[in-house]
Amino acid sequence: MANIKSQIKRNRTNELDRLRNKAVRSQLKTRVKAAEKAVGEDAEVALAAATSAVSVIDRAATKGIIHKNAAARKKSRLAKRLAKLAAEADAK
């Protein structure tokens, strides 16, 4: 445990930040999974889920929770997966 008063206060804010970041990361993963799952359903539902996932990714990058390049990578991979799943759905 820190003895310095400012560090004790900083530890408190660090814990709050950690919990907030954890919640955002969790929501990000949930939205991405929902977007991938929605592709098998209706095209409009899939598009809405993908838009929601991209929005959460962008917000996380803006807040500094994930790096901007990591956000770009996640969006790119999501778009590729959605396009691949859509192509497979059309082939069936």
N, C-alpha and C positions, 0 to 999 in steps of 0.2 A: 504494500500500500504506500502511496506517495505521502511525503510529509509536507510538501509544498502546497499551499492553499490553492494556487492557480491550477496546479496539476490535478488536484482533487476535483475542482470544478470542471476541468477539461475532460476528465474521465467520465463524468456524468453526461456531458454533451456527446462524447464519443459513443457511449452506449445507446443514446437516443438515435444518433445518426446510423449506427449499425443496425438497429431494429427497423428503422425506416427504409434503409437500403435493402435489407433482407426482404421486406414486404414487397418492394418494387420489383426485385429480381424474381420473386416467387410469382407475382402477377405476370411478369414478362414470359416466364416459362409456360404458365397456364394458357395465356393468349396464343402463343406459338403452337402449342399442342392442339388447341381448339381449332386454329386455322388449318392445320394439317388434317385434322379429323373431318372438317367441314367440306373438304374437296369431294368426298364421296357422295355428298348430298347435292343440294341445289347449287347452281352457279352463283346466284345472288347471295346466298348464305355464305358460301366460301369467300366471295369477294368482301363481304362485310366483316367476316372474321379476320381475313388477311389485313384489311385496312385497320382494324382495331389493334392487331398485333404490331403492325408497323408504327402506329401511333404511340404505343407503349414503349417500343424500342427507341423511338426518337426522343420521347420525354426522358427516358433513363439516360440517354447520351447527353442531352441538354443539361440535366442536373448533375452530370459527372459521376453517375453511379456505374456506368460502363463507359469504356473509351469510345470515341466517335468511330474509330476504325472497326472496333468490335461490333458496333451497331450496324455499320455498313455491311460487314460480313454476315451478320445474322439476317439482315433484310435480303441480301443477295441469295443466301442459301434457302431462305424461306420461299422466295420467288421461284427459284429453280425447282424446289420440291413441289410447289403448287402447280407449276407448269408441267412437270413430269406426271404428276398424279392426274391432272386434267387430261393430258394426252392419252394416258392409259384408260381413263374413264370414257373418252371419246372412241377409243379403239374397240371397246367392248360392246 
